[in-house]
């Protein structure tokens, strides 16, 4: 469905809209400045039905996502920080837009059109999530913040210059966050380039449907709509194989406790220190299709993930160790959050059998992911 954008004057602090069925709003507030003096703002989208999403212009980060539980009380279900300085000091990509290439590229290099490009090795010997200063560490421009026919929407943009972090081409990216009236946070990505370049955009929110900092996520129950996954080597680079999930700890075709097999005696589990793997969805979805469903029994919250992407990275906070102190001084310990990063496959620029991530001049990258929340009685 085509979105309708109505630009607003950014000096306005509040936009509200209403219909016969709901009333929502967008609130803007300052959140500090980066080290070079660039102002950073927060935008809170309220769909008028109990769900609120707050997004920061630095990194396009989802800093808060309030969702009601079975008892009627709302909890913030994403990990993050209260202050901009805590994000600027460094964090494990809490809630961020990740790019130019989400996930890993082997040995920090790829070849394209007869030329080899060298990238930062910021994850052992590999390149991860766009490099030293990826899209998670830049201040995005607000294109519009307005009502649409589906709910309040914030549209952000950023232009990644030719050569930035080693990538070719001037890449223009827009990301639209829409908090829909059906309690879904929809993310639409659009990108164009003037040179062929690999692009793999995603959002890196860490979820805990009990509420952030309220314990580990091992009792959450998950279903992943995948018959296969991409096994990895010890550096977490895909081997190129598409392996069946049948008979493995990676079979989530039926609802299963996350913790049921997370410490299984399995080489892939050992490599990832738990789940940190890409699951193969439809080869080329034409529209948003189901990727995963997560249910948290205590609160009754359910999160359904739909996407146009061919894969989803399921990560269980295996590297959280208590060193991250989050919102409300809550300590984020081992496996206190999980990620479902919709994406193309890791290391695709070096894996010709994988769906291509190469965007060429004259083409548009269009991608959509939806996180929809509901309650199970």
C-alpha positions as CSV (number, residue, x, y, z in Angstrom):
1,X,0.0,0.0,0.0
2,X,1.3,3.4,-0.9
3,X,2.2,5.6,2.0
4,X,1.0,9.2,2.2
5,X,3.6,11.7,3.4
6,X,2.6,15.1,4.7
7,X,5.8,17.1,5.7
8,X,5.7,19.0,8.9
9,X,7.5,22.1,10.1
10,X,10.2,20.8,12.3
11,X,9.9,23.7,14.8
12,X,6.5,22.2,15.9
13,X,6.8,20.1,19.0
14,X,3.7,18.1,18.5
15,X,1.7,16.7,15.6
16,X,-1.6,15.0,16.4
17,X,-4.2,13.4,14.2
18,X,-7.5,11.7,14.7
19,X,-10.2,9.7,12.9
20,X,-13.3,7.9,13.9
21,X,-11.3,5.0,15.3
22,X,-8.1,6.4,16.9
23,X,-6.0,9.4,17.7
24,X,-2.2,9.4,17.5
25,X,0.6,11.9,17.8
26,X,4.3,12.6,17.2
27,X,6.3,14.4,19.9
28,X,9.7,15.9,19.2
29,X,12.2,16.6,22.0
30,X,16.0,17.5,22.1
31,X,18.3,14.7,23.3
32,X,21.7,16.4,23.3
33,X,24.6,16.9,20.9
34,X,27.3,14.8,19.4
35,X,31.0,15.6,20.0
36,X,31.1,17.8,16.9
37,X,28.0,19.8,18.1
38,X,25.4,18.2,15.9
39,X,22.0,18.3,17.6
40,X,20.2,15.0,18.2
41,X,16.4,14.7,18.6
42,X,14.0,12.1,19.9
43,X,10.6,11.5,18.1
44,X,7.9,9.6,20.0
45,X,5.3,8.0,17.8
46,X,2.0,7.2,19.7
47,X,-0.7,5.3,17.8
48,X,-3.4,6.1,20.3
49,X,-3.9,2.5,21.1
50,X,-1.4,1.9,23.9
51,X,1.8,1.5,21.8
52,X,4.5,4.1,21.7
53,X,7.8,4.0,19.8
54,X,10.7,6.5,20.4
55,X,13.3,7.0,17.7
56,X,16.5,9.0,17.9
57,X,18.0,10.8,14.9
58,X,21.5,9.5,15.9
59,X,21.7,6.1,14.3
60,X,18.0,6.0,13.6
61,X,17.9,4.2,16.9
62,X,14.7,2.8,18.4
63,X,15.3,3.9,22.0
64,X,12.0,2.8,23.5
65,X,9.0,0.7,22.5
66,X,6.1,0.6,25.0
67,X,3.7,-2.3,24.5
68,X,0.8,-3.3,26.9
69,X,0.8,-6.7,28.5
70,X,-1.9,-9.0,29.6
71,X,-2.4,-7.0,32.8
72,X,-2.9,-3.8,30.9
73,X,0.3,-2.2,31.9
74,X,2.8,-1.2,29.2
75,X,6.5,-2.2,29.3
76,X,9.4,-1.0,27.3
77,X,10.4,-4.1,25.3
78,X,13.7,-2.9,23.7
79,X,17.1,-2.6,25.3
80,X,18.8,0.8,25.2
81,X,20.1,3.8,27.2
82,X,18.6,6.9,28.9
83,X,21.3,9.4,27.7
84,X,22.9,10.2,24.4
85,X,26.4,10.1,26.0
86,X,25.9,6.4,26.7
87,X,25.2,5.7,23.1
88,X,28.1,7.8,22.0
89,X,30.5,5.8,24.3
90,X,29.7,2.7,22.4
91,X,27.0,0.0,22.6
92,X,26.2,-3.3,20.8
93,X,24.0,-1.7,18.2
94,X,21.0,-1.3,20.4
95,X,18.0,-0.4,18.2
96,X,20.1,1.0,15.4
97,X,19.8,1.2,11.6
98,X,22.7,-0.9,10.4
99,X,24.5,-0.3,7.1
100,X,25.9,0.1,4.6
101,X,26.2,-3.7,5.0
102,X,24.5,-5.4,8.0
103,X,26.2,-8.5,9.3
104,X,29.6,-9.8,8.3
105,X,31.8,-9.6,5.2
106,X,34.7,-12.1,5.3
107,X,38.2,-10.7,5.9
108,X,36.9,-7.1,5.3
109,X,37.0,-7.3,1.5
110,X,35.0,-8.0,-1.6
111,X,35.5,-7.8,-5.4
112,X,33.1,-6.0,-7.7
113,X,33.5,-5.2,-11.4
114,X,37.1,-6.3,-11.4
115,X,38.2,-4.2,-8.4
116,X,38.9,-5.3,-4.9
117,X,37.5,-3.2,-2.1
118,X,39.0,-3.1,1.4
119,X,36.9,-2.5,4.5
120,X,37.6,-2.2,8.2
121,X,38.1,-5.4,10.1
122,X,36.1,-4.5,13.2
123,X,35.0,-8.0,14.2
124,X,38.1,-10.2,14.6
125,X,39.3,-10.7,11.0
126,X,36.0,-9.7,9.5
127,X,34.0,-6.6,8.7
128,X,30.8,-6.1,10.7
129,X,27.7,-3.8,10.4
130,X,29.2,-1.2,8.1
131,X,32.5,-0.7,9.7
132,X,34.0,1.7,12.3
133,X,31.4,4.4,11.6
134,X,28.4,2.7,10.1
135,X,24.9,4.1,9.8
136,X,24.4,3.4,13.5
137,X,26.8,6.2,14.3
138,X,25.6,9.1,12.1
139,X,22.9,11.7,12.6
140,X,20.1,11.2,10.2
141,X,18.1,14.0,8.6
142,X,14.4,14.2,9.3
143,X,12.6,14.3,6.0
144,X,9.1,14.3,7.5
145,X,7.2,13.5,10.7
146,X,3.5,13.4,10.0
147,X,0.2,11.5,10.0
148,X,-0.4,8.9,7.3
149,X,-3.3,6.7,6.4
150,X,-1.7,3.9,8.5
151,X,-0.5,5.8,11.6
152,X,2.2,8.3,12.7
153,X,5.3,8.2,10.7
154,X,8.9,9.4,10.9
155,X,11.0,9.5,7.7
156,X,14.8,9.7,8.0
157,X,17.4,10.1,5.3
158,X,21.2,9.8,5.0
159,X,23.6,10.0,2.1
160,X,26.7,7.8,2.4
161,X,29.5,9.3,0.4
162,X,31.5,7.5,-2.2
163,X,34.4,5.8,-0.4
164,X,32.8,6.0,3.1
165,X,34.1,3.1,5.1
166,X,35.6,1.7,1.9
167,X,32.4,1.3,0.0
168,X,31.9,2.5,-3.6
169,X,29.2,5.0,-4.7
170,X,27.1,7.8,-3.3
171,X,24.3,5.9,-1.6
172,X,21.1,7.7,-0.7
173,X,19.0,6.0,1.9
174,X,15.6,6.8,3.4
175,X,14.1,4.9,6.3
176,X,10.5,5.4,7.3
177,X,9.2,4.2,10.7
178,X,5.4,3.9,10.8
179,X,3.6,3.0,14.0
180,X,0.5,1.5,12.6
181,X,-3.0,1.4,14.1
182,X,-2.8,-2.4,14.3
183,X,0.1,-2.1,16.9
184,X,2.8,-2.8,14.4
185,X,6.1,-0.9,13.9
186,X,6.7,-0.9,10.1
187,X,10.1,-0.1,8.7
188,X,10.5,0.8,5.0
189,X,13.9,1.1,3.5
190,X,14.7,2.8,0.2
191,X,18.2,3.3,-1.4
192,X,19.7,4.4,-4.6
193,X,23.3,4.7,-5.8
194,X,25.5,6.2,-8.5
195,X,27.9,3.2,-8.5
196,X,27.4,-0.5,-8.0
197,X,27.8,-1.3,-4.3
198,X,26.7,-3.9,-1.8
199,X,23.9,-2.9,0.4
200,X,22.2,-4.8,3.3
201,X,20.1,-2.7,5.6
202,X,18.5,-3.8,8.8
203,X,17.4,-2.8,12.3
204,X,19.3,-4.1,15.3
205,X,16.7,-3.9,18.1
206,X,17.2,-6.2,21.1
207,X,13.8,-7.3,22.4
208,X,12.7,-8.7,25.7
209,X,8.9,-9.1,25.8
210,X,8.9,-9.1,29.6
211,X,10.4,-5.7,29.5
212,X,14.0,-4.6,29.1
213,X,16.2,-5.7,32.0
214,X,13.6,-8.0,33.4
215,X,15.6,-11.2,33.1
216,X,16.8,-13.4,30.3
217,X,14.8,-14.4,27.2
218,X,15.2,-18.2,27.5
219,X,11.5,-18.8,28.3
220,X,10.3,-16.8,25.3
221,X,8.8,-19.2,22.7
222,X,9.8,-18.7,19.1
223,X,8.7,-19.9,15.7
224,X,10.9,-19.2,12.6
225,X,9.5,-19.8,9.2
226,X,12.6,-21.4,7.8
227,X,13.4,-24.9,6.5
228,X,17.1,-24.1,6.2
229,X,19.8,-21.9,7.8
230,X,23.3,-20.9,6.7
231,X,26.0,-22.7,8.9
232,X,29.1,-20.7,9.7
233,X,32.8,-21.2,10.3
234,X,34.4,-20.4,13.7
235,X,34.6,-16.7,12.7
236,X,30.8,-16.7,12.0
237,X,31.2,-16.4,8.2
238,X,28.8,-18.6,6.2
239,X,30.3,-21.7,4.6
240,X,28.0,-21.3,1.6
241,X,25.9,-24.3,2.5
242,X,22.1,-24.0,3.0
243,X,21.5,-26.7,5.6
244,X,18.2,-28.2,6.6
245,X,17.1,-27.3,10.1
246,X,15.5,-30.8,10.5
247,X,17.0,-32.7,13.4
248,X,19.2,-29.8,14.6
249,X,18.9,-27.2,17.4
250,X,17.9,-24.7,14.7
251,X,14.5,-26.3,14.0
252,X,12.0,-23.6,15.1
253,X,9.2,-24.6,12.6
254,X,7.1,-25.3,15.7
255,X,7.0,-23.0,18.7
256,X,9.9,-23.8,21.0
257,X,11.5,-22.3,24.1
258,X,14.5,-20.3,23.1
259,X,16.5,-21.9,25.9
260,X,15.5,-25.4,25.1
261,X,18.5,-26.2,22.9
262,X,20.6,-23.0,23.1
263,X,23.5,-24.9,24.9
264,X,23.2,-28.1,22.8
265,X,26.4,-30.1,22.1
266,X,26.5,-28.8,18.5
267,X,29.4,-27.3,16.6
268,X,27.2,-24.4,15.2
269,X,26.0,-23.6,18.7
270,X,29.6,-23.6,19.9
271,X,30.7,-21.3,17.1
272,X,27.9,-18.8,17.9
273,X,28.0,-19.3,21.7
274,X,24.3,-19.9,21.2
275,X,22.2,-18.7,18.3
276,X,23.8,-16.1,16.1
277,X,22.8,-17.4,12.7
278,X,21.0,-16.5,9.5
279,X,17.8,-18.4,8.7
280,X,16.7,-18.8,5.1
281,X,13.2,-17.5,4.4
282,X,11.6,-17.2,0.9
283,X,14.2,-16.8,-1.8
284,X,12.6,-13.6,-3.2
285,X,9.4,-12.6,-1.4
286,X,7.1,-10.3,-3.5
287,X,5.4,-8.9,-0.4
288,X,5.8,-9.0,3.4
289,X,5.7,-12.6,4.4
290,X,5.9,-14.2,7.9
291,X,9.4,-14.7,9.2
292,X,9.0,-15.3,13.0
293,X,6.7,-15.2,15.9
294,X,7.8,-14.8,19.6
295,X,5.5,-15.3,22.6
296,X,6.4,-14.4,26.2
297,X,4.2,-16.5,28.6
298,X,4.3,-14.2,31.7
299,X,3.1,-11.0,30.0
300,X,1.2,-12.6,27.2
301,X,2.9,-10.4,24.6
302,X,3.3,-11.7,21.1
303,X,5.6,-10.2,18.5
304,X,5.1,-11.3,14.8
305,X,7.8,-10.4,12.3
306,X,7.1,-10.1,8.6
307,X,9.5,-9.0,5.9
308,X,10.3,-8.8,2.2
309,X,13.9,-10.0,3.0
310,X,15.1,-13.5,2.2
311,X,16.7,-14.1,5.6
312,X,16.6,-13.2,9.3
313,X,19.5,-13.3,11.7
314,X,18.4,-14.7,15.1
315,X,20.8,-13.6,17.8
316,X,20.3,-14.2,21.5
317,X,22.5,-11.6,23.2
318,X,25.2,-14.2,23.7
319,X,27.8,-11.4,24.1
320,X,25.9,-9.4,26.6
321,X,27.8,-9.8,29.9
322,X,26.5,-7.3,32.4
323,X,28.9,-4.5,31.3
324,X,26.0,-2.6,29.6
325,X,24.0,-0.6,32.1
326,X,20.8,0.4,30.3
327,X,17.7,2.5,30.9
328,X,16.7,2.9,34.5
329,X,20.1,1.7,35.6
330,X,19.1,-1.9,34.7
331,X,22.0,-4.2,34.0
332,X,21.8,-6.2,30.7
333,X,23.2,-9.6,31.5
334,X,23.9,-12.7,29.3
335,X,21.0,-13.4,27.0
336,X,18.8,-10.5,28.3
337,X,17.7,-9.7,24.8
338,X,17.2,-11.3,21.4
339,X,17.4,-9.8,17.9
340,X,15.5,-10.7,14.7
341,X,17.5,-8.8,12.0
342,X,15.7,-9.2,8.7
343,X,18.3,-9.1,6.0
344,X,20.1,-10.6,3.0
345,X,22.6,-13.3,3.9
346,X,25.9,-12.5,5.6
347,X,29.0,-12.3,3.3
348,X,26.8,-12.2,0.2
349,X,29.3,-10.1,-1.8
350,X,31.7,-13.1,-1.5
351,X,29.1,-15.8,-2.0
352,X,27.8,-15.9,-5.6
353,X,25.2,-18.6,-4.8
354,X,23.5,-16.3,-2.2
355,X,20.8,-13.8,-3.3
356,X,22.7,-10.7,-4.5
357,X,23.1,-7.6,-2.4
358,X,24.6,-5.5,-5.3
359,X,22.7,-2.3,-6.0
360,X,23.4,-0.7,-9.3
361,X,22.7,2.8,-10.7
362,X,19.2,3.1,-12.0
363,X,17.9,0.6,-9.5
364,X,16.1,1.1,-6.2
365,X,16.5,-1.0,-3.1
366,X,13.1,-1.4,-1.5
367,X,12.7,-3.4,1.7
368,X,10.0,-3.7,4.4
369,X,9.9,-5.3,7.8
370,X,7.0,-5.2,10.2
371,X,7.1,-6.0,14.0
372,X,3.5,-6.5,15.1
373,X,2.5,-6.8,18.7
374,X,-0.6,-8.5,20.2
375,X,-1.7,-10.4,23.3
376,X,-2.3,-14.0,23.9
377,X,-5.0,-14.5,26.5
